[in-house]
Amino acid sequence: MSNIFQFLMKENIVSITDLQRNPLKSLHGVTRIMRHGKTFGFFFDPQEYDEMREMIEMLTSRSLDQREELVNREIKKGKYKTLTEIAKKHGT
């Protein structure tokens, strides 16, 4: 779960005045744009934005939830083994 908001840890914070004066210096990675001490908006590099969008889509996907439930049921039935169970069996 920490990967979801990892981009916020490296966010750059810039005032709208500084942004207007020097946009090339101000806008990189994830940039929070402030105006009068309040968040006015965000700027995302295209790569950062795509990664965030993919993560949100994956986490909100109903089919992912359904597949996870199916796998968990099959693990309980004994059809599959978890990586932890295999590691214990082989002593690693």
C-alpha positions in Angstrom: 0.0 0.0 0.0 2.9 2.3 0.5 3.6 2.3 -3.2 0.3 4.1 -3.9 1.3 7.3 -2.3 5.0 7.0 -2.8 4.9 9.8 -5.3 3.6 12.2 -2.6 6.8 11.6 -0.6 8.8 13.2 -3.4 6.4 16.0 -4.3 7.7 19.5 -4.9 5.8 22.4 -3.4 5.8 25.7 -5.2 3.8 29.0 -4.9 1.9 30.1 -7.9 4.0 33.3 -8.0 7.3 31.2 -8.3 5.6 29.1 -10.9 4.7 32.1 -13.0 8.2 33.5 -12.7 10.1 30.3 -13.7 7.9 27.4 -14.8 10.7 25.2 -16.2 12.5 25.2 -12.8 9.3 24.7 -10.8 7.5 21.9 -12.7 9.1 18.5 -12.3 7.9 15.2 -11.0 4.9 15.8 -8.8 4.4 19.5 -8.0 1.9 20.9 -5.6 0.9 24.5 -6.6 0.0 26.7 -3.6 -1.9 30.0 -3.6 -2.3 32.0 -0.5 -1.2 29.0 1.6 -3.8 26.6 0.1 -3.4 23.9 -2.5 -4.4 25.4 -5.9 -3.5 22.4 -8.0 -1.0 19.7 -8.9 1.3 19.1 -11.8 2.3 15.5 -12.7 5.0 14.4 -15.1 3.3 12.2 -17.7 5.1 9.1 -16.4 4.2 9.8 -12.8 0.6 10.4 -13.9 0.4 7.2 -15.9 1.8 5.2 -12.9 -0.7 6.7 -10.5 -3.6 6.1 -12.9 -2.6 2.5 -13.5 -2.4 1.9 -9.7 -5.8 3.5 -9.1 -7.4 1.4 -11.9 -5.8 -1.8 -10.6 -7.0 -1.1 -7.0 -10.6 -0.2 -8.1 -11.0 -3.1 -10.6 -13.9 -5.4 -9.8 -12.4 -8.2 -11.8 -9.2 -8.0 -9.7 -11.4 -8.3 -6.5 -13.2 -11.3 -8.1 -10.0 -13.0 -9.1 -8.5 -12.5 -5.6 -11.6 -14.0 -4.0 -11.4 -17.0 -6.3 -7.8 -17.6 -5.6 -8.3 -17.3 -1.8 -11.1 -19.9 -2.0 -9.0 -22.2 -4.0 -6.1 -21.8 -1.6 -8.5 -22.7 1.3 -9.6 -25.8 -0.7 -6.0 -26.9 -1.0 -5.7 -26.5 -4.8 -2.9 -24.0 -4.5 -0.2 -23.3 -1.9 1.0 -19.9 -0.8 4.7 -19.0 -1.2 5.0 -19.1 2.6 3.8 -22.7 2.7 6.2 -23.8 0.0 9.1 -22.1 1.8 8.2 -23.8 5.1 8.0 -27.2 3.4 11.4 -26.8 1.8 13.0 -25.2 4.8 13.9 -21.8 3.3 
